[in-house]
Every structure is written in C-alpha cells, then in structure tokens.
Amino acid sequence: MPQKNTEITSFTQLLKRLLSNDLLSAKQLFAIINDVDFIEDKTDTYNNLDIQVFYTQLPVVVAGDVLVKVVLLKQADNVAIIFPQEILDAYNSLTEEPELLTAKNTNFSLYAEVYGFDSKDPELQQLIKKAYLYAGNNTAAYELTGDLAVEKSDKKDKEDLGSGPPSIPDFEEVDVDLDDPNIAINMEAYSKFKKQTKALESLLFKLHTTSPGIVRENIKIKQIKNVLLIEVNNKAIYESLKAFPKVAKTLISEVGETIRTNKHTQLLDSFSLDNKRYFTVAEAVGNNFWISADESLPTLTESKTFTKPIQNEIIVMGRSTIRRESRVYKPYKHDNQIVYTRR
C-alpha cells in the first residue's frame, strides 16, 4: 500500500468519503483507501490469482470508545471494503449497554463496497466472509476501549459475584447415562459439594449471552446434586462451520476457557464421550475444597497465603482430569495437613 496520510480517523468519516460521490473513480477510491491506516494482513487467492488482505480498527465516531473492524481486499485495481451492517445501531446499543458486546460480535451481517469485482460471484462472497472473520488474527467486529471497557468489566464482575439472573437460562437438558463410568466415579463426591450462591446460574447466563447461536444450540446441561454438568457438542459445531474450521475451533476453545476461568465457579472434571465434551462445575465459594483420590500432593515450600479447611470436610473426587495449574484451589501438603492456595 502507498504511504498514508491517515486523514480518516473514524468509520463515519470513511463512510462519508465513500458516499461523497454516486460513482467514485479509481483515483478517488484509492485516495480514500490511502487515507486509512490499513494494516497488511496476508495474501489469499481469488480466481487463481493472489489477492491482498488488509484490515484496520476505527472508532465509529471520532475519539469514540466503540471500535469497528474494516477489511480491505485488493487485487490490482479491484477492491472490496468490508464492514458490518447496522454499525450505528450497534454503536448506540453498546454505548448504552456495553455488556452486549459479545452478542453484537456474534450476530451481525456483512456489507461490502465492491469496485471492479463481480459482486455476485459466489467465490468472492465466500472470500469476503472468510477474510473478514480471519483478518487481524480473528479480531472481533467490535471492541470497546476507554470508559466503556471499564464499565463492561465492572458489570461482568457484579454478575460473577452471584448477583446475576435468578434462574437458569433455557438450555436443553443433557440426555446422558449417569451410570457412565466418567460420571459414576464421582457421584459420591458430587453429593458433598454445597450450593450457596447464584454462581452456577451466572456461569450459564454468561455462556448463553456470550456464545453465538451455533454454539449455544449445541450446549446442554444437567444438575447433578449441587454440581452442574455441561455438554458441548463439538462435532455438531464443526459440521455447522465446516467451511470455517478455524472459527469453529476458536469458538469451541472459548467455551472451554469461559468455563475454566469463570469467577466463583470451579471446574471439577472434564471428559469426552461420543464426540462431545463434558464439564462438571461447582461453586468455588464456602468449603467446596477437593482433591483427587489418585494425586500426590506437593509440599508448600513458598511463602504463600493459604487456607487450611477442616480436614475431614475435604471432598475426595474419584478422579479428575483437571491439571493443578488450572484449578481455582490448588492443594498442597503443609505440616502434615492439606492446605489450599487460590488462583
């Protein structure tokens, strides 16, 4: 790309320039493009020829806190400028309710200003979707900065503390055999976990509101005593997004990461069965301390703050596949007692 003057510093400025003439000449178009600080991303292929991909993030309005991703495809003098539809509606929603960010990032349609290319070509239409999703290492369509990012974080913390929704979102129930060895081995332990807050409901609310529809419809749940069993149908997600396997892998990973890192809940076990992934989750509050029956505990040698629960109230799991470094409470031996440090 030629040297830029970076005169365009917001999406509204870009849109105004693109709409300034009913029919832009190639010279006018490239003058606009050169005034945007596009980042070179990668080279793809279209019609058996290389096509360059660029992207940028622009504030919707000058110095605003809502950023939108814009992608540029360029092949010789042919250009496509790609961005979400209804950006101003998204901007208004996010400035009022920043917690809607994930919903806006998973439910949007794309618009492309096409110059020179055949806009009706199915190959181009597929490339437009692929390029937009992958550009910038899968950068989201919208991001928040400044005060809106802080406000979103504050609201998230309040939900995680258990002051969120009073009821479980409408997920289907898991149809799974509780006598399956993966579940049965821990049934006695599951009966000992306590439920004192809305932390599990808040986790489900987060999964429901932050997961795109294709993921949400492939999540099922079941309450086992005070432990939550979550099923994620990975195979169905991959099949639905077989044209975009990297996107499918990213979405599946994000579900697992949300479950693993959620505040005030803890991941107890995880296993695969029939191309589906299962997670068992309990509250990480009160006395829900546990160990796995077959693990060897290291001695706490560092000077760390620890909790020493009542020893005969520590829950012993039949097994757990969760690595120590991924646990909320990490067990150690200290003075012949079991103690815990918190993540």
Secondary structure, 3 states (H helix, E strand, C coil): CCCCCCCCCCHHHHHHHHCCCCCCCHHHHHHHHHCCCCEEEEEEEECCEEEEEEEEEEECCCCCCEEEEEEEEEECCEEEEEEECCHHHHHHHHHHCHHHHHHHHHCCCEEEEEECCCCCCHHHHHHHHHHHHHHHHHCCCEEECHHHHHHHHHHHHHHHHHHCCCCCCCCEECCCCCCCHHHHCCHHHHCCCCCCCCHHHHHHHHHHHHCCHHHHCCEEEEEECCEEEEEECHHHHHHHCCCCHHHHHHHHHHHHHHHHHCCCEEEEEEEEECCEEEEEEEECCCCCCEEECCCCCCECCCCCCCECCCHHHCEEECCCCCCHHHCCEEEEEECCEEEEEEC
